Amino acid sequence: MSALQAYVRATAPIGRDTERIGPFLATFAQDSSHPMENYAIPDDGAAPTPAEIALLISAYQQRNLLPRLEFFTDAAPDVEKSLVAAGFTLERRVPVMTCTAEDRVDCGAPERIQLREPVSDNEFRRLRSVQNVAFGESPEVSDADVERNRNYLTVLAEHGETIVGGGIALDIVSGATEIVGIAVAAEYRGKGIAAAITAYLTRLAHERGARTAFLTPGDVGIGTVYAARATKSPVSACTCR
C-alpha cells in the first residue's frame, strides 16, 4: 500500500495548493470547497502529535474548510487512533481494488454500446456532463473542465450518437494509475456498461505503461460492479474528519 499511497501523494497536489504540516501533506483545491477536493495525506508510518494535528485543523479552518484526511490505513496504521483522540470521526472505509496486467479480465460491452476515446472538445464536454449528473452535480461543464480531462486517458460509452457513460485513468506515476469517474447515465444502468468501461480503460492504461491500476469505489455496493474485473485488496482506504 505504500506504493499506492506514494502515488496519491504525488498526484493529489496537481492543480491544488499545498502545505507541509508536521507529518502531513495538506492539499487545498483552488476553485472548490468540496470536502473530497480538500484533504490531507499522512506520511508513511506517521505518528502525529496532538500539536501537529491541531496545526492541521487550524490550516483548514482558516480557509473555511472541513479538516479532513484520506489515506491507506496500512501505510500509516497509527494515524487513525491519533485523529480519533483529537476529535476526528471515521467518515467511511472503502475497499481498494487493484489490477495488474496479469490479473486483468477483459469484459465486452453490451450490444449496441461502443467504447472509445473522445476526439473533440464537444465529446469531452458531453461526457463530463453525463459524469456530473451521475454523481449528483450540475450538468454544466466549464472550458477548464474540458481542458483538464484532455490531459488524461479518457473513455466514453455511446449508444448510437448518445454518450451514456465513461471513465478516466489519471497520470501514470511509478507504474501506477488511478481509475476514477466511472459513470453511467441512470437509464442505462444495470446493463454491464460500467464493468465494460472499467475493463476497457484498465486495458488501455496497461498498454500505455501502467503496471497497476487501482480504484476506490464510492461505496461498497458499487464495488461489486468492478469485482469481476479487479483483485480486491484486503487493505481499506480511510477518510477521517
N, C-alpha and C positions, 0 to 999 in steps of 0.2 A: 504493500500500500504506500510505502514511502515514495516509490516512483510515480504513482498517480498523484500523490499529494504535491510532489515537486512540479508535476505538470500544471496542476491548478494554481500553484504559487507563481508559476511563470506566466500563465495566460490571464489570470484574473486582473492584473493591473492594466491590461490593454484597454485604452480608452477611458481609464479611471485615474483619479488622483490617489496617491498612496502615502502612507506614513508608517514608519517603523516605530513601534511602541513596545518596548521590552521584547519578549519572545513572539510578538505578533506582527504580522503584516496587515495593516488596516487598509481597506480599499473603499473609495468613495466615488460613486457614479457622478459624472459631470452634469448630467441632464435628467436625473431621476432620483426620487426619494424612496423608490420601491425597496422594501427590505431585502429582496432577493438580489438586488443590484448593489447593495452596500453591506459588506460584511468583512470580518477579519479572519485570517488564517494563522494558526499557531505554527511555530517551528516544530520539526520532528522532535519528539521526546521532551517537549516543553513542560516546565513545572512553574507556571507563573505565580508570582507573589500577589497577595491582596493589593498591594500598592500598584503593581503593574496592571492588574485588572481594573482598578479604579481609574487609572490614567486612560485606559482603553475606553471605558464607559464615557468618560468626560469628552474624549475626542469625538464620539458620535453625538452626544447630547449637545455639544457646542454647535453642531451642524444641523440640529433639529432632526436627527436620525435615530432610529431604533438601534441600540447596541446589539450586535448580532454576530455570530461566528458560524462558519461552515468548515468542517474538517473530517478527514478519515480517522475514525476512532483509534485504530491500531497504530497509526503514525504518531499519535500523541495521547497515549492512554490515560495520563494523569490530568489532562486538561478539564474534562467534563466535571470531575469531582470538585476541582478548584472553582470552576464557574458557578456550579450549584451553590457552593458555600458562600459565594459572593452575591447571590441573589438571582442568578440566571435560572431559567427553567428549560427543560428539554422541549424543543418545538416539535421535532419529528426525527425519526431514524429510518432511513430508506436503504434498500439494498443497492450495492454497487455491482453492476453487471459488466463483465469483461469478455472480450472475444479476440483471440489471435487468429491469424490466417489458417492455422491448422484446425482450430475449433469451429470455424465458420460453417454454417449450414445455409446454403442458398435457398431462397424462397421465391417462387414465381408470383407475379402479380395476378390478381383475379382477372377473369375475362373482361375485355374491353377497357382495362386500365393500363395505361402506358407510363413507364418510368423513364425519366431522362433529366439532364441538367438544363436549367433555364438558359436562354440565349439572348435575352433582351431585357432592358430595364422594365418594360411593361410586364414581362413574365415574373421577374423578381418582385415587382410591386404586388401583382395579383397573388403570388404565393404567400408573401408576407402578410397580406390582408387575411387570407384563409387561416394562417397560423394565429394571428392576433385574435380573430373571432373564436377559434377553437380554445384558446386559453383565456377567454372571457374579457378580452381587451377591445379597444376601438378598432374598427376595420381600416381607419385612416393610416396611411403609410407615408412617412416623410422621405425626401430625397436622401437624407443622411442614412435612413434605414436601408434603402436600396443599395447605396454605396457600400455600407458595412457588410451586407450579405454577399455582395460581389466578391469580397475578399476571401470567402470560404467555399469549400466544396458543398454544393447545394444540389438537392434532387427534388423534383416535383413529380406528383402523380396527376395524370389527367384522364378525364373521361370525355372523349371527343375533344372539343375545344375548351372544356371546363376544367380548371385546375381544382382538384379536390383534396390535395394534401401535399406534404413534403417534409423535408428534414435537412439538417445541416451537420457537417463534420467540421469542427474547429481546427485551428492550426495544429500541424504535426510537430510536436516538441519531444525530442529524445525518443522518437519511435512511437509515441502515444498520441491519440486524438480522442476528443470527447464528442459523442453523438448527442445533439441537442435539437430541440424544436420539432420533434416528430409530432405531426398534427394531421388530422383528417376532418374534413367538414362533417357536421353532425349527421346529415342524411346519408353519408357514405360509410359510416362506422359499422363495425361488426362483420365486415366482409374480408378481412385479412389484409387490408391495404397498408395499415401501419407496420405490420410484420414484414411485408414485401419492401416497403420503403427502407426500413431498418436494415434488412439483409443486403439490399442493393447498395445503399450508402456505405455500409461497412465494407463490402467488397471493393468498391471504388477507393475507399480510404486505404485499404491494404495494398491495392495495386499502385497507389501513389506514394508508398513508402512507410505507412504506419505498420508497426508490428502488433500493437494492441489498440483496440478501440474499446471505449467504455462509456457507459451511460448510467445515470441515476434517475430512474423513473419518478414521476411526480408523486406517486403513491404506490403502495404495494399491489393494489389491484391492477393498475396499468402495467406493472412489471410482468404480469402473465402474458401480455401481448408479445413481449420480447423473449420470453423464457426459452422458447424453442430455437432461438437464433443466437443465444449467447450463454456463456457459463456464469452462473451466479457465484459471486464471491461471498464467503462467509463473513466478510467484514462489512459493517454498515457505515454509511456517511452519517455524520451527526451535525445537526444545526442547533444552536442554543441561543436563547435570548433572555 
